[in-house]
Amino acid sequence: MSSSPHLQGPEVTVATDLGYQEFLENHLRPRQPVVLKGAMKSIPAGGWTPESLKERFADKHFRIDGEDVRFGDFVDRVVNATPDNPPPYLRNVGVEAEFPELIPDLEPGLPYTQSNWRFSKYLPEWWFRSKTTFCQFFFTGPGRGFPFMHVDYPPMHTFSALSYGKKEWVLFGPDQTPFVYAGSKDGWEMVSAVDNPFDPDLETYPKFAKARGTVVMQEAGDVIFVPSGWWHTTRSHTPTIAVAWDHLSASSWKPFVTHKLRSEAFTRKNPAYRAAVTAYLGLVGMGLKARESFTAGEGRAGRIV
């Protein structure tokens, strides 16, 4: 636990071999984060390294931080980076679009991701197009972190799995929103203006001194469950390779639907259409909730991509 007052919030649970039923009751339903120690080691993606990915994708090109970069050269920069000379950050890259060869490495998934409504045939696919993808790839090195603290939108849970390295997270619950200087930025709906939540400038952001967050360390093989509505950001201590995916369930259904029904695209529709869709989603939600309750605890791996 950090000695900084603003990072003395409730501790995040760190659990090894957590059963699905316990995860459901103590974390998924009440929307409480947890570090699932070693949970990724059961799938091939848990063995990714900078060298193994370089061997597979050396000549692939990406636009990283506004620069056209060959993946092999990028890996070299990451491996040789220092906190004083940080590398670029390859982030929010769609696995399906850019790394389809990695999909078999992510199967069969994890038991914690079962009952992901994100894949339901009853939900309109266009609702998810505002996200880059529902499975995203991240790769950077020491001295780099996500550019800003944020809440993921549209409101869904996030599982972030670290294949390689060591990464530090800071998490603030939804009840801390009044203190984090929330706003929008670069197309992101909920972004904190505080430049560095790990070591904030409290003269510039005095309300942030009242915020109570928690710092947790993620190591290779760990999966972090970040519930819908939680503020978070990261910083890497070593080269880090991660994949993250969205998860929609009963506990994130209401904020997700509310967000969609209030969207500009939906509110432009005529009243009869809006009423019909609202009623339909009410029925879908009840059906999916009943199915989730019926199948909970069966221990089936949930499909990641």
Protein Blocks (a to p, Z undefined) as FASTA:
>chain_A
ZZbfklmcccddddehiafklmmmmmmmnopacddehklmmpmklmgcfklmmmmmmmpc
cdeehiacdfklmmmmmmmpcfklccdddehiafklmmmmlmmmmpgbjfklgoiaklpc
kbcfklmmmpmbfcdcddddehiacfbdcddddddddddddfbdcdddddddfklmmmno
padeehiabdcfbfblmlccfklmmmlmmpccddddddehiacdddehiacddddfbdcd
ddddddddfklmmmmmmmmmmpmklmmpcfklmmmmmmmmmmmmmmmmmmmmmmgonlpa
cdfZZ
